[in-house]
Amino acid sequence: MTEAAALPGQPRGGVISGPATARAHCVLAPNPSPMTLDGTNTWIVAEPDSDLAVVIDPGPLDDAHLQAVIDTAERAGKRIGLTLLTHGHPDHADGAARFAELTRTAVRALDPALRLGAEGLEAGDVITTGGLELRVVPTPGHTADSLSFHLPADGAIVTGDTILGRGTTVVAHPDGRLGDYLDSLRLLRSLTVDDGVSTVLPGHGPVLNDAQGAVEFYLAHRANRLAQVETAVESGLRTPSEVVASVYADVDRTLWPAAELSVRAQLDYLGEHGLI
């Protein structure tokens, strides 16, 4: 067994940019950080024999990156026909307006404030640009407006920040809510069990070859963290920062501010369910 195969979700080794499935190609944005991992994954998705492509998450406002996305599509004989957003965080969406200007495409998103020249996106919508079939899957929790896009022909799903290619994501309190996030993970698990989803195309990090394993790991991780937070409160810790210092003591301190957002969401969840 390779090292990657032993990790949750079986992350794919090698360079992140490039072809991921028959219909999905990643262009990695040059914005690496502790929060964005290697950078934002911008996804170009298209039917192999179509001259139209859909771009998911143009990424940050970086003209060189946006042009690289366009050039990658054009080298494959395709032009961009539509832009989609998984959610509105700047590392995914700040470049959307400029990208729409460069490609003369509409931008579709759940949040009306992010849409440009097009209707929004709702659960159950099916996008068929260039013969491609993308199904809109509501996955709130990381943020209230988080969506995933199911690519059934490849048994794949583009998850934005709901599932990452490495590590775990933040429930970005107060916009993100833990109860919603757990429901979203359960919905994704049902897609892996009932709808043939085997591959995760994340917003950051490598492609995951074992979608079900990734979801199960995320659910177990959340349950474990929730139990740790509950125990910390029972021991007398009260503020989110105190809980972070105890529960996340083994985590790089540069990530503690993000961890505090998740702890606040966990405390809200525990309070709502009468557990603290």
Backbone hydrogen bonds, N-H to C=O, Kabsch-Sander energy under -0.5 kcal/mol:
donor,donor_aa,acceptor,acceptor_aa,energy
6,A,2,T,-1.1
6,A,3,E,-0.6
7,L,3,E,-0.6
7,L,4,A,-1.3
10,Q,7,L,-2.3
12,R,207,V,-3.4
18,G,26,C,-2.8
20,A,24,A,-3.0
21,T,24,A,-1.6
25,H,44,I,-2.4
26,C,18,G,-2.8
27,V,42,T,-2.8
28,L,26,C,-0.5
29,A,40,T,-3.0
31,N,29,A,-1.6
33,S,37,L,-1.5
37,L,33,S,-1.4
39,G,36,T,-2.2
41,N,203,G,-2.9
42,T,27,V,-2.1
42,T,40,T,-0.8
43,W,41,N,-0.5
43,W,56,I,-2.3
44,I,25,H,-3.0
45,V,43,W,-0.6
45,V,54,V,-3.1
46,A,23,R,-2.0
50,S,47,E,-1.9
53,A,79,R,-2.2
54,V,45,V,-2.9
55,V,82,L,-2.5
56,I,43,W,-2.9
57,D,55,V,-0.5
57,D,84,L,-2.9
59,G,92,H,-2.4
62,D,60,P,-1.7
66,L,62,D,-2.6
67,Q,63,D,-2.6
68,A,64,A,-1.8
69,V,65,H,-2.0
70,I,66,L,-1.9
71,D,67,Q,-3.0
72,T,68,A,-2.3
73,A,69,V,-2.0
74,E,70,I,-2.5
75,R,71,D,-2.4
76,A,72,T,-1.0
76,A,73,A,-0.6
77,G,74,E,-1.9
78,K,73,A,-2.3
79,R,51,D,-2.5
81,G,53,A,-3.5
82,L,53,A,-0.9
83,T,106,A,-2.0
84,L,55,V,-3.0
85,L,108,R,-1.5
92,H,89,H,-2.2
93,A,89,H,-2.2
94,D,90,P,-2.0
95,G,59,G,-2.9
96,A,93,A,-2.0
99,F,95,G,-2.7
100,A,96,A,-2.7
101,E,97,A,-1.9
102,L,98,R,-2.4
103,T,99,F,-2.3
104,R,100,A,-1.7
105,T,100,A,-1.0
107,V,116,L,-2.1
108,R,83,T,-2.6
114,L,111,D,-1.9
115,R,111,D,-0.5
115,R,112,P,-1.0
116,L,107,V,-2.0
121,L,109,A,-0.9
124,G,136,V,-1.9
125,D,122,E,-2.1
127,I,134,L,-3.2
131,G,128,T,-2.0
132,L,129,T,-1.9
134,L,127,I,-2.3
134,L,132,L,-0.6
135,R,150,H,-2.5
136,V,125,D,-2.9
137,V,148,S,-2.9
139,T,146,S,-1.8
141,G,143,T,-2.1
142,H,139,T,-0.5
146,S,143,T,-1.0
147,L,86,T,-2.4
148,S,137,V,-2.9
149,F,158,V,-2.2
150,H,135,R,-2.9
151,L,156,A,-3.0
154,D,151,L,-1.5
155,G,151,L,-0.5
155,G,152,P,-1.0
156,A,151,L,-1.9
157,I,199,T,-1.8
158,V,149,F,-2.8
159,T,157,I,-0.6
159,T,201,L,-1.5
160,G,201,L,-0.6
162,T,159,T,-2.4
165,G,204,H,-3.0
172,A,142,H,-1.6
172,A,170,V,-1.0
173,H,171,V,-2.3
175,D,172,A,-0.7
176,G,172,A,-2.6
181,Y,177,R,-2.2
182,L,178,L,-2.8
183,D,179,G,-2.0
184,S,180,D,-2.3
185,L,181,Y,-2.4
186,R,182,L,-2.1
187,L,183,D,-2.1
188,L,184,S,-2.5
189,R,185,L,-2.4
190,S,186,R,-2.0
191,L,187,L,-1.6
192,T,188,L,-1.7
193,V,189,R,-1.8
194,D,190,S,-3.2
195,D,190,S,-0.5
195,D,191,L,-1.4
197,V,191,L,-1.9
198,S,155,G,-3.0
198,S,196,G,-0.6
199,T,155,G,-2.1
200,V,208,L,-2.4
201,L,157,I,-3.1
201,L,199,T,-0.5
203,G,160,G,-2.8
203,G,163,I,-0.6
205,G,39,G,-0.5
208,L,200,V,-2.2
209,N,9,G,-0.6
209,N,10,Q,-2.0
209,N,207,V,-0.5
210,D,9,G,-2.5
211,A,198,S,-2.0
214,A,210,D,-2.1
215,V,211,A,-2.4
216,E,212,Q,-2.6
217,F,213,G,-2.1
218,Y,214,A,-2.3
219,L,215,V,-2.6
220,A,216,E,-2.4
221,H,217,F,-2.8
222,R,218,Y,-2.5
223,A,219,L,-2.2
224,N,220,A,-2.4
225,R,221,H,-2.7
226,L,222,R,-2.5
227,A,223,A,-2.0
228,Q,224,N,-2.1
229,V,225,R,-2.6
230,E,226,L,-2.4
231,T,227,A,-2.3
232,A,228,Q,-2.3
233,V,229,V,-2.3
234,E,230,E,-2.2
235,S,231,T,-1.5
236,G,233,V,-1.7
237,L,232,A,-2.0
243,V,239,T,-2.2
244,V,240,P,-2.6
245,A,241,S,-2.2
246,S,242,E,-1.2
247,V,243,V,-3.3
248,Y,244,V,-2.5
249,A,246,S,-0.8
251,V,248,Y,-2.0
255,L,252,D,-2.3
256,W,253,R,-1.5
259,A,255,L,-2.5
260,E,256,W,-2.5
261,L,257,P,-1.1
262,S,258,A,-1.6
263,V,259,A,-2.6
264,R,260,E,-2.5
265,A,261,L,-1.9
266,Q,262,S,-2.4
267,L,263,V,-3.0
268,D,264,R,-2.2
269,Y,265,A,-2.1
270,L,266,Q,-2.8
271,G,267,L,-2.4
272,E,268,D,-2.8
273,H,269,Y,-1.7
274,G,271,G,-1.5
275,L,270,L,-3.1
276,I,270,L,-0.8
